[in-house]
């Protein structure tokens, strides 16, 4: 089996997912354009069924598998949004989902996952330790593991976002995508570069977890000490093994965004675009506000807003602090 998705895989995923997920709109954000320095468009996966893009990959994977392969249940670890996507897919298919989540997971993500019928197992450890535990539980119980960013079928599902952007804005110049494990940007970059290579794809990574940025500098996958960033959905210390070569091939630039600019992006999205976005989703806007992505006033830039699942009390504190 290939460890990367092709454009054909992504187009097949689009057909497979069409009855089950939302083709989210592309919104012009005129009020933010002066501060961003470009013609700005938003791809709000915050409006997706589970409030985040992850449902695309989770459903594409589970719908692609024989029913008997997932009969005992499916399992994964996640910072919360992949968990909700997988829980939704499991409920739709009538199988059980087990999600190993960090103890630091926002309460709303835990509650949403449990509300979809999944069993949540809280675990105190980094991403590698959590995945080790996932594979142990899977082996003991015969569960099927669905990886959130290493699986090429999951990547293909996420790549459908790239197809939708090109359908809705044929003359887009630049697409900015958050970078966590790398599955999202791998899928989107494949869809865009294999369809319209002239489009610039920019990855935005928290300055506190610059794993892909340093991997590019070092010309090899580079593991960094894990630091806390407000963008919990992007908090990983190790670049994905399968996403890494795709990113090196198709992603034109990788930029780093400080937490203060991520927070600024959240506030601007709420105030001027009327969209609630979690920190990980706001990093692309933060990159533009910080000026780390060089753009022209006439450049058509699309920013992918990955999700809006964050505790309302924490959001309120951020918004109030901005006032």
The 8 nearest C-alpha neighbors of each residue, nearest first, counted from 0:
[[1, 2, 3, 151, 4, 152, 150, 5],
 [2, 0, 3, 151, 4, 5, 150, 152],
 [1, 3, 151, 241, 0, 4, 150, 149],
 [2, 4, 151, 1, 5, 241, 245, 242],
 [5, 3, 151, 155, 8, 154, 152, 6],
 [6, 4, 8, 7, 9, 3, 189, 155],
 [5, 7, 9, 8, 190, 10, 193, 189],
 [6, 8, 10, 5, 9, 11, 4, 12],
 [9, 7, 5, 11, 6, 10, 4, 155],
 [8, 10, 155, 12, 6, 7, 11, 158],
 [11, 9, 13, 7, 12, 8, 6, 14],
 [10, 12, 8, 14, 13, 9, 7, 15],
 [13, 11, 9, 15, 10, 14, 156, 16],
 [12, 14, 10, 16, 11, 15, 159, 17],
 [15, 13, 11, 17, 12, 16, 10, 18],
 [16, 14, 12, 13, 17, 11, 59, 18],
 [15, 17, 13, 19, 14, 18, 20, 12],
 [16, 18, 14, 19, 15, 13, 20, 21],
 [19, 17, 16, 20, 15, 14, 21, 13],
 [18, 20, 16, 17, 21, 15, 58, 55],
 [21, 19, 16, 17, 18, 22, 48, 55],
 [22, 20, 23, 47, 48, 19, 17, 46],
 [21, 23, 24, 20, 163, 17, 47, 160],
 [22, 24, 21, 44, 43, 47, 46, 25],
 [25, 23, 26, 42, 22, 43, 167, 41],
 [24, 26, 42, 41, 40, 27, 23, 167],
 [25, 27, 41, 40, 24, 28, 42, 43],
 [26, 28, 40, 29, 39, 41, 25, 38],
 [29, 27, 39, 30, 31, 40, 26, 272],
 [30, 28, 32, 31, 27, 39, 38, 33],
 [29, 31, 28, 32, 271, 33, 272, 34],
 [32, 30, 29, 34, 28, 33, 35, 271],
 [31, 33, 35, 29, 34, 37, 30, 36],
 [34, 32, 36, 35, 31, 37, 30, 29],
 [33, 35, 32, 36, 31, 288, 287, 37],
 [36, 34, 32, 287, 288, 33, 37, 31],
 [37, 35, 33, 296, 34, 32, 295, 294],
 [38, 36, 296, 298, 32, 295, 35, 39],
 [39, 37, 299, 298, 32, 297, 300, 296],
 [38, 40, 300, 28, 32, 37, 27, 301],
 [41, 39, 27, 301, 26, 28, 300, 25],
 [40, 42, 26, 302, 301, 25, 43, 303],
 [41, 43, 303, 25, 304, 302, 44, 24],
 [44, 42, 304, 45, 46, 41, 23, 303],
 [43, 45, 47, 46, 305, 51, 52, 306],
 [44, 46, 306, 50, 307, 43, 51, 47],
 [47, 45, 44, 50, 43, 48, 23, 51],
 [46, 48, 50, 44, 45, 51, 49, 21],
 [49, 47, 50, 46, 20, 21, 51, 54],
 [50, 48, 51, 47, 84, 83, 54, 87],
 [49, 51, 45, 47, 46, 48, 306, 307],
 [50, 52, 306, 45, 44, 49, 47, 53],
 [53, 51, 44, 54, 305, 55, 47, 306],
 [54, 52, 81, 55, 84, 51, 56, 80],
 [53, 55, 84, 57, 52, 56, 58, 85],
 [56, 54, 156, 53, 58, 157, 57, 52],
 [55, 57, 153, 156, 59, 157, 58, 54],
 [56, 58, 54, 85, 60, 59, 55, 84],
 [57, 59, 61, 88, 60, 55, 56, 62],
 [60, 58, 56, 62, 156, 57, 61, 55],
 [61, 59, 63, 57, 58, 152, 62, 153],
 [60, 62, 58, 63, 64, 59, 57, 88],
 [63, 61, 59, 60, 64, 58, 15, 65],
 [64, 62, 60, 61, 59, 65, 152, 58],
 [63, 65, 61, 62, 66, 60, 68, 69],
 [66, 64, 68, 67, 63, 69, 62, 61],
 [65, 67, 68, 69, 70, 64, 92, 62],
 [66, 68, 70, 69, 65, 71, 64, 72],
 [69, 67, 65, 66, 70, 64, 143, 71],
 [70, 68, 72, 67, 71, 66, 143, 73],
 [69, 71, 67, 72, 68, 66, 94, 142],
 [72, 70, 142, 69, 141, 73, 95, 94],
 [71, 73, 95, 142, 69, 70, 94, 96],
 [74, 72, 143, 96, 142, 144, 69, 97],
 [73, 75, 97, 144, 98, 96, 143, 145],
 [76, 74, 98, 145, 144, 146, 133, 99],
 [75, 77, 99, 98, 100, 130, 129, 133],
 [76, 78, 79, 81, 82, 100, 75, 99],
 [77, 79, 232, 104, 100, 80, 101, 231],
 [80, 78, 82, 77, 108, 81, 83, 104],
 [79, 81, 83, 82, 53, 51, 84, 78],
 [82, 80, 84, 53, 83, 77, 79, 85],
 [83, 81, 79, 80, 85, 84, 77, 98],
 [84, 82, 112, 86, 80, 81, 85, 87],
 [85, 83, 54, 81, 87, 53, 86, 82],
 [84, 86, 88, 57, 82, 87, 83, 81],
 [85, 87, 83, 89, 117, 88, 84, 96],
 [86, 88, 84, 90, 85, 89, 115, 83],
 [89, 87, 85, 91, 58, 86, 90, 92],
 [90, 88, 94, 86, 92, 91, 87, 96],
 [89, 91, 93, 87, 92, 88, 94, 86],
 [90, 92, 88, 89, 93, 87, 94, 86],
 [93, 91, 89, 90, 94, 88, 61, 62],
 [92, 94, 90, 91, 89, 95, 88, 70],
 [95, 93, 89, 72, 92, 90, 70, 96],
 [94, 96, 72, 89, 73, 117, 97, 93],
 [95, 97, 117, 73, 72, 86, 74, 89],
 [96, 98, 74, 118, 117, 119, 73, 99],
 [99, 97, 119, 75, 76, 74, 120, 82],
 [98, 100, 76, 120, 121, 119, 75, 122],
 [99, 101, 121, 76, 77, 122, 98, 120],
 [102, 100, 122, 103, 104, 121, 123, 78],
 [101, 103, 121, 123, 104, 122, 100, 124],
 [104, 102, 101, 105, 100, 123, 78, 106],
 [103, 105, 101, 102, 78, 106, 79, 100],
 [106, 104, 107, 108, 310, 309, 103, 109],
 [105, 107, 109, 108, 110, 104, 310, 309],
 [106, 108, 110, 310, 109, 105, 111, 309],
 [109, 107, 111, 79, 106, 110, 105, 112],
 [108, 110, 106, 112, 107, 111, 113, 105],
 [109, 111, 107, 113, 112, 108, 114, 106],
 [110, 112, 114, 108, 113, 109, 107, 115],
 [113, 111, 83, 109, 115, 114, 110, 117],
 [112, 114, 117, 116, 110, 115, 111, 118],
 [115, 113, 111, 116, 112, 110, 117, 109],
 [116, 114, 113, 112, 86, 117, 87, 111],
 [117, 115, 113, 114, 90, 86, 118, 112],
 [118, 116, 96, 113, 86, 97, 115, 112],
 [117, 119, 97, 113, 98, 96, 120, 116],
 [120, 118, 98, 99, 97, 117, 121, 113],
 [119, 121, 99, 98, 100, 122, 118, 97],
 [122, 120, 100, 102, 101, 99, 119, 123],
 [121, 123, 101, 102, 100, 124, 120, 99],
 [124, 122, 102, 101, 121, 125, 129, 103],
 [123, 125, 128, 122, 129, 126, 101, 127],
 [124, 126, 128, 127, 129, 123, 101, 235],
 [125, 127, 129, 128, 130, 124, 235, 76],
 [128, 126, 130, 129, 125, 131, 124, 237],
 [129, 127, 131, 125, 130, 126, 124, 132],
 [128, 130, 126, 132, 131, 127, 124, 125],
 [131, 129, 133, 127, 132, 128, 126, 134],
 [132, 130, 128, 129, 134, 133, 127, 135],
 [131, 133, 135, 129, 130, 134, 136, 128],
 [134, 132, 130, 136, 135, 131, 137, 75],
 [133, 135, 137, 131, 136, 132, 138, 130],
 [134, 136, 132, 138, 133, 137, 139, 131],
 [137, 135, 139, 133, 134, 138, 140, 132],
 [136, 138, 142, 134, 140, 141, 135, 139],
 [139, 137, 135, 141, 136, 140, 134, 142],
 [138, 140, 136, 137, 141, 135, 142, 134],
 [141, 139, 137, 142, 138, 136, 71, 72],
 [140, 142, 137, 138, 139, 71, 143, 72],
 [141, 143, 137, 72, 73, 71, 140, 74],
 [144, 142, 73, 69, 74, 72, 137, 145],
 [143, 145, 74, 75, 73, 146, 142, 137],
 [146, 144, 75, 74, 147, 143, 73, 150],
 [147, 145, 150, 148, 149, 75, 144, 153],
 [146, 148, 81, 149, 145, 153, 150, 182],
 [147, 149, 182, 150, 146, 180, 181, 154],
 [150, 148, 241, 146, 239, 147, 151, 182],
 [149, 151, 153, 152, 146, 148, 154, 147],
 [152, 150, 154, 3, 4, 153, 2, 155],
 [153, 151, 155, 154, 150, 60, 156, 59],
 [152, 154, 56, 156, 150, 151, 155, 60],
 [153, 155, 186, 151, 157, 182, 152, 156],
 [156, 154, 9, 158, 152, 153, 186, 157],
 [155, 157, 56, 55, 153, 158, 59, 154],
 [158, 156, 154, 56, 183, 159, 155, 186],
 [186, 159, 157, 187, 155, 160, 156, 161],
 [158, 160, 162, 161, 157, 13, 156, 9],
 [161, 159, 163, 158, 162, 157, 187, 164],
 [160, 162, 187, 164, 159, 158, 190, 163],
 [163, 161, 159, 165, 160, 164, 190, 166],
 [162, 164, 166, 160, 161, 165, 167, 159],
 [163, 165, 161, 167, 166, 162, 168, 160],
 [166, 164, 169, 168, 162, 163, 167, 161],
 [167, 165, 163, 164, 168, 169, 162, 161],
 [166, 168, 164, 165, 163, 169, 25, 24],
 [169, 167, 165, 171, 170, 166, 164, 25],
 [168, 170, 165, 171, 166, 167, 164, 172],
 [169, 171, 168, 172, 299, 165, 198, 167],
 [172, 170, 299, 168, 169, 173, 300, 198],
 [171, 173, 198, 299, 300, 298, 199, 170],
 [174, 172, 199, 300, 198, 200, 171, 301],
 [173, 175, 301, 200, 300, 302, 201, 199],
 [176, 174, 201, 302, 283, 202, 200, 301],
 [175, 177, 202, 303, 203, 184, 201, 302],
 [178, 176, 203, 202, 204, 282, 283, 179],
 [179, 177, 204, 181, 203, 202, 233, 180],
 [180, 178, 233, 181, 234, 235, 232, 177],
 [179, 181, 239, 148, 182, 238, 178, 235],
 [180, 182, 179, 242, 178, 183, 184, 185],
 [181, 183, 148, 185, 154, 184, 180, 242],
 [184, 182, 157, 186, 185, 181, 187, 154],
 [183, 185, 187, 186, 181, 188, 182, 176],
 [186, 184, 182, 188, 183, 187, 242, 245],
 [158, 185, 187, 154, 189, 183, 155, 184],
 [186, 188, 158, 161, 184, 190, 189, 185],
 [189, 187, 191, 185, 190, 186, 184, 192],
 [188, 190, 186, 192, 187, 191, 193, 185],
 [191, 189, 187, 161, 188, 6, 193, 158],
 [192, 190, 188, 194, 189, 193, 195, 161],
 [191, 193, 196, 195, 189, 194, 188, 190],
 [194, 192, 191, 190, 189, 195, 196, 6],
 [195, 193, 191, 192, 190, 196, 6, 189],
 [194, 196, 192, 197, 191, 193, 198, 165],
 [197, 195, 192, 198, 193, 194, 191, 199],
 [196, 198, 195, 199, 192, 172, 191, 173],
 [199, 197, 172, 196, 173, 195, 200, 171],
 [198, 200, 173, 251, 172, 174, 197, 201],
 [201, 199, 174, 250, 251, 173, 175, 198],
 [202, 200, 175, 252, 253, 251, 250, 174],
 [201, 203, 253, 176, 177, 175, 178, 252],
 [204, 202, 177, 254, 178, 253, 255, 176],
 [203, 205, 255, 178, 209, 254, 256, 177],
 [206, 204, 256, 207, 208, 255, 257, 209],
 [205, 207, 255, 256, 257, 209, 208, 204],
 [206, 208, 205, 226, 209, 228, 227, 257],
 [209, 207, 205, 206, 210, 234, 236, 226],
 [210, 208, 212, 206, 211, 207, 204, 213],
 [209, 211, 213, 212, 208, 238, 214, 236],
 [212, 210, 214, 213, 209, 238, 215, 220],
 [211, 213, 209, 215, 214, 210, 253, 216],
 [214, 212, 216, 215, 210, 211, 217, 209],
 [213, 215, 220, 211, 221, 217, 219, 216],
 [214, 216, 218, 213, 212, 217, 211, 219],
 [215, 217, 213, 214, 218, 212, 219, 211],
 [216, 218, 214, 219, 215, 213, 221, 220],
 [219, 217, 215, 216, 214, 220, 213, 221],
 [218, 220, 214, 217, 221, 215, 216, 213],
 [221, 219, 214, 238, 222, 218, 243, 211],
 [220, 222, 214, 219, 210, 223, 213, 237],
 [223, 221, 237, 236, 210, 220, 224, 238],
 [222, 224, 236, 210, 225, 221, 237, 208],
 [225, 223, 236, 226, 222, 208, 237, 235],
 [224, 226, 236, 223, 235, 208, 227, 234],
 [227, 225, 207, 224, 228, 208, 234, 236],
 [226, 228, 229, 225, 207, 234, 231, 208],
 [229, 227, 230, 207, 231, 226, 234, 258],
 [228, 230, 231, 258, 278, 227, 279, 261],
 [231, 229, 279, 278, 228, 232, 233, 234],
 [232, 230, 234, 233, 229, 228, 279, 78],
 [231, 233, 230, 279, 78, 234, 179, 79],
 [234, 232, 179, 231, 230, 235, 279, 178],
 [235, 233, 231, 232, 208, 179, 228, 230],
 [236, 234, 237, 233, 179, 208, 225, 180],
 [235, 237, 225, 223, 222, 210, 224, 208],
 [236, 238, 222, 235, 210, 239, 221, 223],
 [239, 237, 210, 211, 180, 220, 240, 243],
 [238, 240, 242, 180, 241, 243, 181, 149],
 [239, 241, 243, 242, 238, 149, 244, 220],
 [242, 240, 149, 243, 239, 2, 244, 3],
 [243, 241, 239, 245, 181, 185, 240, 244],
 [242, 244, 246, 245, 241, 240, 239, 247],
 [245, 243, 247, 246, 242, 248, 241, 240],
 [246, 244, 248, 242, 247, 243, 185, 249],
 [245, 247, 250, 243, 249, 248, 244, 185],
 [248, 246, 244, 245, 249, 250, 243, 215],
 [249, 247, 245, 246, 244, 250, 251, 243],
 [248, 250, 246, 188, 247, 245, 251, 192],
 [251, 249, 246, 200, 252, 201, 247, 248],
 [252, 250, 200, 201, 199, 249, 253, 202],
 [253, 251, 201, 250, 202, 254, 200, 199],
 [252, 254, 202, 201, 203, 212, 255, 251],
 [255, 253, 203, 204, 202, 291, 252, 256],
 [256, 254, 206, 204, 205, 203, 257, 209],
 [255, 257, 205, 206, 286, 204, 260, 258],
 [256, 258, 206, 259, 260, 205, 261, 255],
 [257, 259, 261, 260, 262, 229, 256, 228],
 [260, 258, 262, 257, 261, 263, 256, 285],
 [259, 261, 285, 263, 262, 258, 257, 264],
 [262, 260, 285, 258, 282, 264, 263, 259],
 [263, 261, 265, 259, 264, 260, 258, 266],
 [264, 262, 260, 266, 261, 265, 259, 267],
 [263, 265, 285, 261, 284, 267, 281, 262],
 [266, 264, 262, 268, 281, 263, 267, 276],
 [267, 265, 263, 269, 264, 268, 318, 270],
 [266, 268, 270, 264, 269, 265, 271, 263],
 [269, 267, 272, 265, 266, 274, 271, 270],
 [268, 270, 273, 274, 266, 267, 275, 272],
 [271, 269, 267, 268, 273, 266, 272, 274],
 [270, 272, 268, 267, 273, 30, 269, 31],
 [271, 273, 268, 274, 269, 270, 28, 267],
 [274, 272, 269, 270, 271, 268, 275, 267],
 [275, 273, 269, 272, 268, 276, 270, 45],
 [274, 276, 269, 307, 273, 277, 268, 265],
 [277, 275, 307, 280, 306, 265, 281, 274],
 [276, 278, 307, 280, 309, 279, 308, 306],
 [277, 279, 230, 281, 280, 261, 229, 265],
 [280, 278, 230, 281, 232, 277, 282, 233],
 [279, 281, 304, 305, 278, 277, 306, 282],
 [282, 280, 278, 264, 265, 279, 284, 283],
 [281, 283, 285, 261, 284, 280, 279, 286],
 [284, 282, 286, 285, 281, 175, 302, 203],
 [283, 285, 264, 287, 286, 282, 281, 288],
 [286, 284, 264, 261, 260, 282, 288, 283],
 [287, 285, 283, 289, 284, 291, 288, 256],
 [288, 286, 290, 35, 284, 289, 285, 292],
 [287, 289, 285, 35, 290, 286, 34, 284],
 [290, 288, 286, 287, 291, 285, 260, 256],
 [289, 291, 287, 292, 288, 286, 293, 35],
 [290, 292, 286, 289, 293, 287, 254, 255],
 [293, 291, 290, 287, 286, 294, 254, 289],
 [292, 294, 291, 290, 295, 287, 36, 37],
 [295, 293, 37, 292, 298, 36, 296, 300],
 [294, 296, 298, 297, 37, 36, 293, 38],
 [297, 295, 37, 36, 298, 38, 294, 33],
 [298, 296, 295, 37, 38, 299, 294, 36],
 [299, 297, 295, 37, 296, 38, 300, 172],
 [300, 298, 38, 172, 171, 39, 173, 297],
 [299, 301, 173, 39, 174, 172, 40, 38],
 [302, 300, 40, 174, 41, 39, 173, 175],
 [303, 301, 175, 41, 283, 174, 42, 304],
 [302, 304, 42, 176, 305, 41, 175, 43],
 [305, 303, 280, 43, 44, 42, 306, 302],
 [304, 306, 280, 44, 51, 52, 303, 45],
 [307, 305, 51, 45, 50, 280, 44, 308],
 [306, 308, 276, 277, 45, 50, 275, 309],
 [309, 307, 306, 277, 50, 108, 107, 310],
 [308, 310, 277, 107, 307, 311, 105, 314],
 [309, 311, 107, 313, 312, 105, 314, 106],
 [310, 312, 314, 313, 315, 309, 107, 316],
 [311, 313, 315, 314, 310, 316, 309, 317],
 [314, 312, 316, 315, 311, 310, 317, 309],
 [315, 313, 311, 317, 312, 316, 318, 310],
 [314, 316, 312, 318, 313, 317, 319, 311],
 [317, 315, 313, 319, 314, 318, 320, 312],
 [318, 316, 314, 320, 315, 319, 321, 313],
 [317, 319, 315, 321, 320, 316, 266, 314],
 [320, 318, 322, 316, 321, 317, 315, 314],
 [321, 319, 317, 322, 318, 316, 315, 266],
 [320, 322, 318, 319, 317, 266, 263, 316],
 [321, 319, 320, 318, 317, 266, 316, 270]]
